[in-house]
Amino acid sequence: GPRVAAFEKEFSAYVSARFGIAVMSATAGFHILLQALGIGPGHEVITPSLTWPSPVNMVVFVGARPVFADIDRQTFQLDPASVEQVLTPRTKAILPVHFSGQPCDLDPFRALCKKHDLILIEDAAHAIGTEYREKRIGSGKNPAVFSFHAIKNLTTGEGVFVAVSDEKLRDRLISLRFH
């Protein structure tokens, strides 16, 4: 309804996202985002071994294969060197987690995605208000999934916001949200 539309507009502005949609949970957000991005059977998605099960479960649910890479023991963030070691021709996306409100170093992942024609999807469940290189997480061209679950730093009790920069992707997400 109108309150959801107002929330989407205001939260998009807060994170400096071009577009965004609200859904009921991060699980639902990752589900429709992976579908909208065309990730499915035969694809691999690289994610850190230190993560919540929901995004990994959705990778499996859409028919893709999760591939776990190591984290940096100092930052607890996904290690780019470990990601390079597990890249294959089936790799379709890299899904780093902004762990515990701290941004992961996105530049190496952006470079890997550009070099190998991959999609970068940010797990921003714990990153509301987090900045990377003086820009809010969610403001970049790659999609970011924020959570408002009761244990997050900003809560609505439940719910999620998927920030995107592409209008066609936003429209596809809206269609999938209603179906």
Secondary structure, 3 states (H helix, E strand, C coil): CHHHHHHHHHHHHHHCCCEEEEECCHHHHHHHHHHHCCCCCCCEEEEECCCCHHHHHHHHHCCCEEEEECECCCCCCECHHHHHHHCCCCEEEECCECHHHCCCCHHHHHHHHHHHCCEECEECCCCCCCEECCEECCCCCCCEEEECECCCCCCCECCEEEEECCHHHHHHHHHHHCC
